[in-house]
């Protein structure tokens, strides 16, 4: 493609973006409403498909804890309606988690018309990788963090104390960890975006590595329950993911255009 064709393509994209900007605000709001309704519809379909298995889903979620409880111990429900509403709440959250690709797709479809062609080529892989990394963070929490943390908690209980965790408290605990690890695993995406937008460079991030190490442990302390194990198990993957993002960020640094005479 020669220079004139490139200029024509850029001018075409500029005109299309101006057309998008000139649309009335109500048009954008209507489109946003339609996409929100689609997201809600997807979540509702998933919820109705899973609600019959709500108790089975909760049982599977509780395995990391119940497998560590002493013989004869079990989880309890302190509220009258807790045995009914807690599995329902879990099913709603699981439906939202499963619908994340559809949610990201609707977000992408809403903002894509306002982007240039080269920007759309970059955003699409980032949307897909964001969903994958979020699921990877949840899987890491369930299969690695939960067994280690619950094994430590149950083994350090004082003598004479019977471990009987409330099912609602347990759900709040694991959902908080799911969200924390899912969000933490987005660090490579955040690093790439910072370098791609020109907000910083890989070299500057390398110089700030000591501060990032401290920040990772502070972030882990704020997003996890008040125990050293969960904090450390979140901070270490964050630092590893930061280094991975830093490695790939070199290929997404915007190139400086030569100055015209």
C-alpha positions, -999 to +999 in steps of 0.1 A: +000+000+000+015+033-011+015+066+009-015+080-010-036+049-002-026+051+035-036+088+036-069+080+020-076+052+045-067+075+074-090+102+060-118+077+056-114+066+093-113+102+104-145+109+086-162+078+101-151+088+136-164+124+130-197+109+120-198+089+152-190+120+172-217+140+154-244+115+163-269+128+189-263+118+225-296+101+227-285+077+199-254+066+220-276+063+251-301+041+232-273+019+219-258+016+254-292+006+268-296-021+241-263-035+249-270-035+287-302-053+280-284-079+260-259-085+288-287-088+313-305-113+290-273-134+288-269-134+325-306-143+331-304-172+306-273-186+324-289-181+358-321-200+348-299-228+333-279-231+365-303-224+393-315-260+394-280-271+403-274-242+428-268-266+458-245-288+438-225-257+427-221-246+463-211-281+474-183-280+447-172-246+458-170-257+495-148-287+488-115-269+495-128-262+530-148-293+538-119-315+528-098-298+555-123-299+583-117-323+612-138-355+612-172-348+625-172-311+616-193-295+590-204-261+577-235-244+594-262-219+585-269-194+612-298-176+593-333-190+587-332-183+550-295-187+545-296-223+532-318-211+503-305-177+495-267-184+497-267-210+468-289-186+448-265-158+454-236-179+443-254-190+411-260-153+402-224-145+407-213-175+387-236-165+359-220-131+357-185-146+357-195-170+329-210-141+309-177-121+311-168-128+274-203-116+263-200-085+285-166-077+270-179-083+235-207-058+241-182-033+255-160-038+225-189-034+200-199-002+217-164+015+216-151-001+183-167+024+159-148+053+176-114+036+171-089+036+143-082+004+124-048-002+140-064+004+174-091-022+168-065-047+158-049-042+193-080-040+214-096-072+201-068-095+214-067-076+247-104-082+252-099-119+247-068-122+268-085-101+296-113-127+299-088-156+298-066-140+325-096-133+348-106-170+346-070-180+351-069-160+383-100-176+396-087-211+388-054-203+406-074-191+437-095-223+437-069-249+430-038-234+447-047-207+472-078-223+488-063-256+497-032-240+512-051-213+531-078-236+545-053-262+555-034-235+575-065-221+591-079-254+602-046-266+616-040-235+637-073-236+655-069-235+694-075-266+713-112-271+722-124-249+693-148-266+669-145-253+634-180-248+620-180-221+592-212-203+583-220-209+546-228-173+540-195-161+555-176-187+535-192-175+502-183-139+509-147-150+517-142-170+485-159-144+463-136-117+476-106-139+468-120-148+433-124-111+425-090-102+439-071-129+420-091-123+388-083-086+390-047-092+399-042-114+369-051-085+346-017-068+354-001-078+320-030-061+302-026-030+323+011-029+317+006-032+279-020-005+278+002+019+298+031+014+274+009+014+243-008+047+252+026+063+260+018+069+296+051+052+305+078+030+290+092-004+299+125+013+309+107+035+334+087+006+348+120-013+353+134+016+373+103+016+395+104-022+402+112-018+440+081+004+444+060-021+424+071-049+447+060-030+478+028-020+460+020-056+451+021-066+488+000-036+498-025-044+471-026-080+483-032-069+518-061-047+508-079-072+485-074-104+506-085-113+541-061-103+569-037-132+567-002-134+555-007-165+533-034-150+511-015-118+508+017-135+498+000-159+474-016-129+457+015-107+456+039-132+442+017-140+411+012-103+406+050-097+404+054-126+380+026-113+358+041-078+359+074-092+346+055-110+318+037-078+309+069-059+309+085-085+286+057-081+260+053-043+265+085-038+244+065-047+213+037-022+220+057+009+225+044+036+200+070+045+175+080+081+172+071+095+138+099+115+120+095+152+121+085+168+089+107+197+076 
